[in-house]
Amino acid sequence: MSLRVVARRRAILLAASGAAVLVLVLVVALVAVRSSPASPSPARSVQVATGIASTPPMGWNSWNHFGCSVDAALVERTADALAANGLQKLGYDSVDIDDCWMAPRRDAQTGELVPDPVKFPQGIAAVARYLHARGFLLGIYEDAGTETCAGFPGSLGHERLDARTFARWGVDILKYDNCNHAGQSTTSQYIARYVAMRDALRATGRSIFFAICEWGVHHPWTWGAGVGQSWRTTHDIADNYGSMLAIFRQNVALSAAAGPGGWNDPDMLEVGNGGMTATEQRTEFTLWAAMAAPLVAGADMRSLSPEDLAIYSNAEAIAIDQDARGAQAAPVRQNGKPAGSGGLWVLSKPLADGGRAVVLFNSTDTQQTMSTTASAVGLHGSRFAIHDVWSGTDSVSSGEIGAMIAPHEAAMYRVTVDR
Ligand code: GLA
């Protein structure tokens, strides 16, 4: 994730290319999206101008692998591991503490949230100092309700105080969950609960990335751009292919809503947790990168296998996720059939250099020959250079982009017009 100020040059480039991207994305989305997402709001432009979330966040979060077993030592050793295994250099620069970091009650005198004294004996600020000294950002978790999902004190009605506490500790990212919302369940009440924390964070004067986590219930892709910098679009991912596929199918339809300053969040990566085959894990990483999703590792970074580390380390896939144009891949219709027909998905992500990242995803249980064309993915010319992001091979084509794709496999290519 970039919290740095975006160069004026990039803003101008983005603005110039933005109109063309928007037309393409909107045309595809009108066909593919059932509920129409909001177009980028003025609030997003403000976020882009101030540089927060100009590309999707990258890092690690404790929840998928460790659940409630999170403590200072785990967080700090995870940062050490990300530095040692090369992932930090590749962009994984945030370390996020999820639920269960708190003591069961607020401080009786101050009303402030209290870190669990056993798990975080030196407090959260000490962990922040540890991370900041090593070039990492610190993420923390709270909830827009009376209690977090695991039953710890929530922020509803305490937003100002809690935001001040987070800012004082040096928190850089807040994941804000949706459990125990005290009956505040209409769309406007949802928005109000998240806006209250947005405003509280703003009032601290600290730049804090605000990750909305209301599980897609009230279509945050239609209002999240003015409130946070990312919004979960689905319920929780589980470490299996069926869950990953279901989440992909929901999130892929929302491409028009994503862009610099505000990202669809299909939940954290399960790569390295053991519930998917090597092919399926690579597919998850490919699809998330194509969808400009946050790349937040959810495994034990201290003991990744070389194969799992290689997936997280694919610099070309990461570059597609982090591409400055900030477009989410849109599904491409096939010969007049709806995108995804028969479980075969072609995705096209417009890139800053004018090329496309093209994904051929075979979600079925049998091997399939898949193909699309350069013009179908939005490229025009007579010769195209095709670079396979996973095998590293290069080829030249007069327009066809195709391959045999194994069951559950997603191939990803960087395609450019070859002049
Ligand atoms: C919810 C969120 C998860 C995780 C847990 C923690 O289920 O969606 O990502 O934060 O709460 O309790």
Boltz pocket constraint, residues with backbone or C-beta under 6 A from the ligand:
constraints:
  - pocket:
      binder: B
      contacts: [[A, 63], [A, 98], [A, 99], [A, 141], [A, 148], [A, 149], [A, 150], [A, 177], [A, 213], [A, 215], [A, 235], [A, 236]]
      max_distance: 6.0
